[in-house]
Amino acid sequence: MHSLVVLFFLSSIVTAQPPDSAKLRSYQDILQRMMKAGMESYAAHHMLTELCTTIGPRLSGSANAEKGVQWAKRKMEELGFDRVWLEPVMVPHWVRGPVEEASIVASTSGKNIPLTVCALGGSIATPREGITAEVVEVRSFEELRALGDKSKGKIVFFNRPMERERFSTGEAYGRAVNQRGQGAMEAAKVGGVAALIRSMTTRLDDVPHTGMMVYSDTIPKVPTAAVSTVGADLLSEMLKKNPDLRLRLRLSCETLPDVESANVIGEIVGSERPDEVIVVGGHFDSWDKGQGAHDDGAGVMQSVEVLRLMKAIGLQPKRTIRAVLFMNEENGARGGRVYATKERPGVTHIAAIESDAGGFTPLGFGVTADSETFSSIARWSPVLDAIDAGRITRGGGGVDVGPLREQGAITIGLRVTGQRYFDYHHSDSDTIDKVNERELELGAIAMAMLSYILSEENITPPVSHGPTH
């Protein structure tokens, strides 16, 4: 879930010209009809519950991901969307394997002290017998490099926490996550034999959080895992008392050949400008921990709900509204790139709205566009004020819609309250019971209202370029 870093670096609200009063009343009436259709049914939550409990986590390349793709296609067809199809995407296939163990080795007598860990996505396995070595604790790459040869032959323990004093948890995540992504490479550069990373969460618990890591072909590959925050604090305290303590790490993960998966796409065809498209979407894949509820089952089911709401109240948008459930955001972002680069003769993407910050209470939207276009969108914030989702700010989008921005589309990200997101992110805690029905539905309603406004107004990107649309 990389789009969060973008969403939380937003500037202040910009004042726009007031909207036409008659049209404002018309949109406000439509919003109320959406509210009735959405809040009486909680359809987004019902669909998300079905996805989470009958399919579960959907790591790219897994059997669950394939089951999920077929489930989502059937769901869109059952809802009666105008067109539903699958768009093939080749995706990586990494498997966790059955073994994930770490323990502090007893120095003389007694039992080893277990730590709760999980492999990071993309990691290689340890040898079957595991790796047992001394541990060096650091909080930054600079600190590690300064140690020189003192890290050689050791397990490098990156223990920089997300900064709890920061209001924006997305910003705190962005300032800490490089140790997860590049920690294994940095450890290998100084002769380390493995990397252990403090989980990316502000919560103090015994649940490890996975996530993507990367290797370089020019640097030796070493295995890497995340340790729970409780485990990280314990290890740190024990290292203060005994800097020579040893840790044993065993992982059985592996990377298999790429497999074919798909983006799942459904749409309501525009009545007047069918070749001008407004995308709403999120990423259908998740990590293999928990159920992928907030990240990003919430976003994809909100996107499906956008179209369902329009059909439920009989709206016929002038432009085509297209829900895209992108595959492989978590460990490759291939679905977004495939969608953006596919030949679609005559089709222009006007805007793309992404929901990938969890199914929490909506606050508004971040918009990436030139000043004139931004103002023409922000002027309709009073419509969304009725559900406290009218904060239209500069800067927004997401990983999957980013390639469309490169082709000239307006990119927009749904902004939500983010204080609890990283309690669940990429972990076994990301389950359906953490998602509130009303909050999830309100986000879908906000997306539906904005996408409908975009379909009706004379809003177009200033530049339309790139090989395809």
Buried (B, 14 or more C-beta within 10 A) or exposed (E): BBBBBBBBBBEEBBEBEEBEEEBBEEBBEBBEBBBEBBBEBBBBBBBBBBBBEEBBBBBBBBEBBBBBBEBBBEBBEEBEBBEBEBBEBBBBBBBBEEBBBBBBEEEEEEEBBEBBBBBBBBBBBBEEEBBBBBBBBBBEBEEBEEBEEEBEEBBBBBBBBBBEEBEBBBBBBBBBBBBBBBBBBBBBBBBBBBBBBBBBBBBEBEBBBBBBBBBEEEEBBBBBBBBBBBBBBBBBEBBEEEEEBBBBBBBBBBBEEBBEBBBBBBBBBBEEBBBBBBBBBBBBBBBBBBBBBBBBBBBBBBBBBBBBBBBBBEBEBBBBBBBBBBBBBBBBBBBBBBBBBEEBEEBBBBBBBBBBBBBBBBBBBBBBBEEEBBBBBBBBBBBBBBBEBBBBBBBBBBBBBBBBBEBBBBBBBBBBBBEBBBBBBBBBBBBBEBBBBEBBBBBBBBBBBBBBBBBBBEBBBEEEEBEEB
